[in-house]
Amino acid sequence: MVRRWTEAEVGIGQRFRKTDATQIVIWEVADVFKGTDGRPYVELVRVGDRSLRKTLGMDQPIRVMEA
């Protein structure tokens, strides 16, 4: 199986997880928005506990591993 990196758009509902983590934690995109500084941001919520949220700035293209 060949894997390659590609740039992708980030959309609401997409899920992400850290592949080398000892505990699997899945984050879901809740919102994609432009901040007051004009930069794009993504708000993530933890799937197992939706009270946990984090906001990430997207100052470079998002890379997604394709199988």
C-alpha positions as CSV (number, residue, x, y, z in Angstrom):
1,M,0.0,0.0,0.0
2,V,1.4,3.4,-1.0
3,R,0.6,6.4,1.2
4,R,1.1,10.0,0.2
5,W,0.5,13.4,1.7
6,T,-2.0,15.7,0.1
7,E,-3.4,19.1,1.0
8,A,-7.1,19.1,1.9
9,E,-9.9,21.3,2.9
10,V,-11.1,21.1,6.5
11,G,-14.8,20.8,7.0
12,I,-17.3,20.6,9.8
13,G,-17.8,17.0,11.0
14,Q,-14.4,15.7,10.0
15,R,-12.6,13.7,12.6
16,F,-8.9,13.5,13.5
17,R,-6.8,11.4,15.9
18,K,-3.2,11.3,16.9
19,T,-1.8,8.1,15.5
20,D,1.1,7.6,17.9
21,A,-0.9,8.2,21.1
22,T,-1.2,5.5,23.8
23,Q,-4.9,6.5,24.3
24,I,-7.0,7.0,21.3
25,V,-8.6,10.5,21.4
26,I,-10.8,11.5,18.5
27,W,-11.4,15.2,17.8
28,E,-14.2,16.5,15.5
29,V,-14.3,19.8,13.6
30,A,-17.1,21.8,15.1
31,D,-16.5,25.1,13.3
32,V,-14.2,26.7,10.7
33,F,-14.0,30.5,10.8
34,K,-11.9,33.6,10.2
35,G,-10.7,35.3,13.3
36,T,-10.5,39.0,13.9
37,D,-6.9,38.9,12.8
38,G,-8.0,37.7,9.4
39,R,-6.5,34.2,9.8
40,P,-8.5,30.9,9.5
41,Y,-9.2,28.9,12.6
42,V,-10.7,25.5,13.3
43,E,-12.6,24.7,16.5
44,L,-12.3,21.1,17.6
45,V,-14.5,19.2,20.1
46,R,-13.5,15.8,21.7
47,V,-15.9,13.1,20.6
48,G,-15.9,11.3,23.9
49,D,-16.4,14.4,26.0
50,R,-17.9,17.3,24.1
51,S,-17.2,19.8,26.9
52,L,-13.5,19.7,25.9
53,R,-12.8,22.1,23.0
54,K,-9.7,23.6,21.4
55,T,-9.1,26.2,18.7
56,L,-6.3,25.8,16.2
57,G,-4.9,28.4,13.8
58,M,-4.4,27.3,10.2
59,D,-1.5,29.4,9.1
60,Q,-0.3,26.7,6.7
61,P,-2.1,24.1,4.6
62,I,-3.6,21.1,6.4
63,R,-2.0,17.8,5.5
64,V,-4.0,14.6,5.4
65,M,-2.6,11.1,5.0
66,E,-4.3,9.2,2.2
67,A,-4.1,5.4,1.9
